[in-house]
Amino acid sequence: MANPRQRNNRSGSYTAVKQSRRAKKNLRKQPAVKGSKLLQEAWDKKKTVRQNYEALGLVHTLNPIAQGGVEKDLSHPKVEPVPARISPKPPSKLVPQGHGRIIRDERGVVLRVELPDTEQDPGTSHTKSRGGEQGVWGDAMDDSDEEAKRMIPLDASTWVKIGKNTLEQDSIPTGLGINQMKGKRELVTALEKLSAPTAKAQRHASMHELAWLRDLVAVHGRDVDAMARDLKRNVWQKTLGEIKRA
């Protein structure tokens, strides 16, 4: 028969920490949103602070360096690009300068060798002249935006953007995002109006402050400088300007 120490070692002395229902409820408890009524109504408790600020069109931090990365937007599905169909060009009949073309039959027997007919300058054999004549290797490639737009198929022209207006087109909301952007602008506009400077509120002295001011006026009259230097009655050490405003 094992003693109690051996029995505890065999069964294990580890016991899992159990939390009460009240403790679990407090862990899941969301803090109350302390702000304007507009912000409380637009706040989504199922989202994080960063997600809520992004949905409201606000910046969650003034730090220009984003911490923890940026969350990807999964609301818009990713569209795979469609490869453009380019018809194969027939082989060029021109023979480059310094090269030849071997002509064979179906059995692979060499029939003849074609050589360039005219002599060309070796410095200009691979280029296109300024007069518009075609060089040995064909026309030079056009890297303009118009040429690139012609190569885009019709079904991909709606999402493929080329040129200087790409950033401007990306900034314009399309589809279902228009209503979301309108809601963001309306909320931001309402918050800006709420935080705009209004008329300065008139200051009212409390009952005890009035009694303190009457005591100072009874002793010093209208001499505010003497009131500020009176250490016995000016117990809160109010300055000259604070006493004038009171």
Buried (B, 14 or more C-beta within 10 A) or exposed (E): EEEEEEEEEEEEEEEEEEEEEEEEEEEEEEEEBEEEEBBEEBBEEEEEEBEBBBBBBEEBEEEEEEEEEEEEEEEEEEEEEEEEEEEEEEEEEBBBBEEEBEEEEEEEEEEEEEEBEEEBEEEEBEEBEEEEEEBBEEEEEEEEEEEEEEEBEEEEEEEBBBEEEEEEEEEEEEEEBEEBEEBBEEBBEBBEEEEEEEEEEEEEEEEEEEEBBEEBEEEBEEEBEEBBEBEEEBEEEBEEEEBEEB
